[in-house]
Amino acid sequence: MKRQSFAKEKTKENLLTDIEVDQLKGACQGFIDIFLVSMLLYTGMRVSELIHMRQGWIDWEMKLIRIPREQACSCSECKREFRNKKGKVTKPSGVWMPKTPDAIRSIPIVPELEDLLQRYLREYETVREIIPSRGAAYYRLRRISRYAEIGHPVFPHALRGTFATILARKQFTSSEMMSTMGWKSIAAADSYIKLSGAAVKQAFKKKW
């Protein structure tokens, strides 16, 4: 069985501007909304990674979120076994695994997340206690974006892509972005750097 996939909007056509980010955060109602939006926006985590996050992923000494190679999980998606086209098991039943080996990574905890994560740690063991599935995350984001009156689709991968443009504008290198985002290829980082205009802006700053 292949992995479940949701109908995908075009991420790069639905990235959020700084104004839209403020609108989205302002439309959040309660801790769960703020947690969902902020975690996707300031970590670049895939939605599957976020909903499977547990307290053990958080390393406060190093201020990192460490995404593991695998972990036991009993949710409906993880109960299924996945095989490749040749029939080889790529994910056994009862186990959650990141999308690719490159997604096994450590993500720095930025200041915007520290208070949220501290509250999460005080109240919950797993994110699935408050956001039980990918579908729940999509539904909640759609509701928040309607309140925010954002005129284009808002979905988890759009927030992940928005985080990539934030990194690009802050002049993270392609390799730094690739490591943070868990991409297979440096080409993905280059595309977001180009999209953000960061390289052109820096060139003008030096040369104009």
KERO-957810 format. One line per field, with one value per residue (C-alpha): x, y, z; residue in three letters. Coordinates in steps of 0.05 Angstrom, whole numbers, padded with zeros to 5 digits. Layout:
// residues N
X: c(X ...)
Y: c(Y ...)
Z: c(Z ...)
residuo: c(Ala ...)
This chain:
// residues 208
X: c(00000 00026 00028 -00034 -00030 -00076 -00095 -00039 -00047 00012 00056 00097 00034 00005 00063 00043 00068 00090 00022 -00015 00027 00006 -00067 -00064 -00033 -00084 -00141 -00119 -00168 -00136 -00073 -00083 -00092 -00030 00011 -00007 00006 00070 00100 00089 00111 00175 00201 00183 00160 00117 00048 00060 00123 00086 00027 00074 00119 00128 00161 00223 00236 00251 00322 00320 00393 00412 00346 00331 00272 00302 00261 00276 00289 00225 00179 00123 00054 -00016 -00053 -00095 -00044 00015 -00022 -00015 00044 00075 00112 00149 00135 00178 00138 00192 00167 00187 00149 00125 00058 00055 00113 00118 00176 00195 00180 00253 00319 00338 00279 00315 00343 00348 00310 00331 00279 00271 00249 00179 00168 00199 00137 00091 00134 00142 00066 00059 00109 00071 00004 00014 00056 00042 00016 -00036 -00073 -00091 -00083 -00102 -00090 -00067 -00139 -00151 -00092 -00117 -00188 -00163 -00118 -00175 -00219 -00165 -00151 -00225 -00226 -00161 -00194 -00134 -00153 -00117 -00112 -00074 -00050 00008 00056 00045 00068 00128 00145 00135 00187 00235 00227 00239 00305 00323 00310 00353 00409 00414 00456 00427 00460 00436 00365 00369 00391 00337 00280 00300 00304 00338 00368 00400 00360 00298 00334 00359 00288 00264 00324 00307 00234 00248 00292 00343 00403 00384 00371 00439 00474 00440 00459 00532 00536 00485)
Y: c(00000 00069 00125 00167 00235 00295 00336 00386 00460 00493 00514 00568 00603 00606 00630 00681 00753 00785 00820 00754 00721 00774 00766 00691 00695 00749 00704 00647 00630 00595 00556 00500 00549 00589 00526 00497 00560 00578 00508 00502 00573 00575 00503 00485 00417 00375 00366 00291 00307 00358 00314 00257 00302 00278 00309 00266 00303 00368 00379 00440 00439 00448 00483 00434 00393 00327 00287 00213 00159 00123 00114 00066 00095 00066 00120 00097 00119 00086 00021 00010 -00022 00011 -00022 00004 -00017 -00079 -00101 -00086 -00060 00013 00025 -00031 -00031 00006 00051 00125 00146 00213 00222 00211 00196 00269 00289 00259 00325 00375 00440 00499 00527 00600 00651 00655 00582 00578 00598 00556 00494 00505 00506 00445 00407 00425 00401 00346 00285 00284 00333 00282 00297 00366 00356 00283 00277 00312 00323 00359 00405 00421 00435 00480 00520 00531 00557 00604 00630 00645 00687 00721 00736 00713 00709 00645 00574 00566 00495 00464 00461 00534 00551 00505 00541 00609 00588 00572 00643 00671 00632 00657 00730 00721 00699 00627 00589 00535 00480 00509 00512 00442 00415 00453 00436 00363 00368 00316 00368 00436 00456 00464 00514 00552 00559 00591 00637 00660 00667 00709 00758 00754 00744 00801 00847 00830 00843 00911 00928 00915 00944 00999)
Z: c(00000 -00018 00032 00038 00003 00008 -00053 -00058 -00071 -00105 -00047 -00080 -00106 -00036 00007 00060 00060 00126 00130 00119 00172 00222 00199 00208 00278 00297 00277 00322 00377 00436 00449 00398 00340 00360 00371 00303 00264 00300 00298 00223 00209 00252 00245 00173 00198 00153 00182 00193 00233 00276 00295 00314 00357 00429 00489 00477 00412 00449 00473 00517 00534 00460 00443 00387 00362 00341 00290 00301 00250 00272 00332 00351 00336 00338 00298 00238 00187 00222 00231 00156 00124 00063 00006 -00055 -00126 -00118 -00058 -00007 00060 00067 00132 00177 00212 00279 00264 00244 00201 00169 00095 00074 00108 00097 00142 00202 00228 00285 00281 00325 00372 00355 00408 00379 00400 00469 00511 00468 00475 00550 00557 00511 00554 00618 00592 00539 00524 00449 00397 00375 00440 00411 00336 00325 00249 00187 00168 00234 00220 00150 00176 00233 00186 00137 00193 00218 00148 00137 00201 00177 00110 00071 -00002 -00022 00006 00071 00086 00125 00067 00051 00121 00112 00047 00081 00133 00076 00049 00119 00121 00052 00070 00132 00085 00107 00056 00011 00050 00117 00089 00061 00129 00168 00120 00110 00034 -00010 -00057 -00051 -00113 -00069 -00026 -00086 -00113 -00048 -00046 -00116 -00099 -00038 -00076 -00020 -00066 -00111 -00052 -00022 -00089 -00094 -00023 -00038 -00108 -00117)
residuo: c(Met Lys Arg Gln Ser Phe Ala Lys Glu Lys Thr Lys Glu Asn Leu Leu Thr Asp Ile Glu Val Asp Gln Leu Lys Gly Ala Cys Gln Gly Phe Ile Asp Ile Phe Leu Val Ser Met Leu Leu Tyr Thr Gly Met Arg Val Ser Glu Leu Ile His Met Arg Gln Gly Trp Ile Asp Trp Glu Met Lys Leu Ile Arg Ile Pro Arg Glu Gln Ala Cys Ser Cys Ser Glu Cys Lys Arg Glu Phe Arg Asn Lys Lys Gly Lys Val Thr Lys Pro Ser Gly Val Trp Met Pro Lys Thr Pro Asp Ala Ile Arg Ser Ile Pro Ile Val Pro Glu Leu Glu Asp Leu Leu Gln Arg Tyr Leu Arg Glu Tyr Glu Thr Val Arg Glu Ile Ile Pro Ser Arg Gly Ala Ala Tyr Tyr Arg Leu Arg Arg Ile Ser Arg Tyr Ala Glu Ile Gly His Pro Val Phe Pro His Ala Leu Arg Gly Thr Phe Ala Thr Ile Leu Ala Arg Lys Gln Phe Thr Ser Ser Glu Met Met Ser Thr Met Gly Trp Lys Ser Ile Ala Ala Ala Asp Ser Tyr Ile Lys Leu Ser Gly Ala Ala Val Lys Gln Ala Phe Lys Lys Lys Trp)
